[in-house]
Amino acid sequence: MKVKCLKEFYEGKKKHPSLEIGQVYNVFHIFINKERASTVTILAKSDYIEDLGNYSLGFFEIIDSSIPDGWEIQGDVVSGNFSISPIEFTDEVWNSFFDDLNPEAIKIFKDVERKIKLFHEGMEA
């Protein structure tokens, strides 16, 4: 899945340094919630920062809804509360990545990032 940024994103009164209007981002996780704002996890990059974060889907337009093989749905689709992400991204991997910057979790993330990029370029991972 790919999304294009439509609105400036602010953190407090400061514009987010790495999200740019018109920029296209690969999605690493999507969370659909019918009661609250749905979110996407993207890797926003600028000249000086790489920021993996969750952002309201309302800031983006989905420009490619295709999802690579090896992604799974967790939650209850019927109720409208579910997430879709690569099977490699278990809770343990996410926690190790964000909390500890664990080298193995970083390796898994980089491998998934490569697969997503190749998928969108029309090549096999």
Secondary structure in CASP SS format (residue, H / E / C, confidence):
PFRMAT SS
TARGET T0000
AUTHOR 0000-0000-0000
METHOD secondary structure of the structure
MODEL  1
M C 1.00
K E 1.00
V E 1.00
K E 1.00
C E 1.00
L C 1.00
K C 1.00
E C 1.00
F C 1.00
Y E 1.00
E E 1.00
G C 1.00
K C 1.00
K E 1.00
K E 1.00
H C 1.00
P C 1.00
S C 1.00
L C 1.00
E C 1.00
I C 1.00
G C 1.00
Q C 1.00
V E 1.00
Y E 1.00
N E 1.00
V E 1.00
F E 1.00
H E 1.00
I E 1.00
F E 1.00
I E 1.00
N E 1.00
K C 1.00
E C 1.00
R C 1.00
A C 1.00
S C 1.00
T E 1.00
V E 1.00
T E 1.00
I E 1.00
L E 1.00
A E 1.00
K E 1.00
S C 1.00
D C 1.00
Y C 1.00
I C 1.00
E E 1.00
D E 1.00
L E 1.00
G E 1.00
N E 1.00
Y E 1.00
S E 1.00
L H 1.00
G H 1.00
F H 1.00
F E 1.00
E E 1.00
I E 1.00
I E 1.00
D E 1.00
S C 1.00
S C 1.00
I C 1.00
P C 1.00
D C 1.00
G C 1.00
W E 1.00
E E 1.00
I E 1.00
Q E 1.00
G E 1.00
D E 1.00
V C 1.00
V C 1.00
S C 1.00
G C 1.00
N E 1.00
F E 1.00
S E 1.00
I E 1.00
S E 1.00
P E 1.00
I C 1.00
E C 1.00
F C 1.00
T C 1.00
D H 1.00
E H 1.00
V H 1.00
W H 1.00
N H 1.00
S H 1.00
F H 1.00
F H 1.00
D H 1.00
D H 1.00
L C 1.00
N C 1.00
P H 1.00
E H 1.00
A H 1.00
I H 1.00
K H 1.00
I H 1.00
F H 1.00
K H 1.00
D H 1.00
V H 1.00
E H 1.00
R H 1.00
K H 1.00
I H 1.00
K H 1.00
L H 1.00
F H 1.00
H H 1.00
E C 1.00
G C 1.00
M C 1.00
E C 1.00
A C 1.00
END
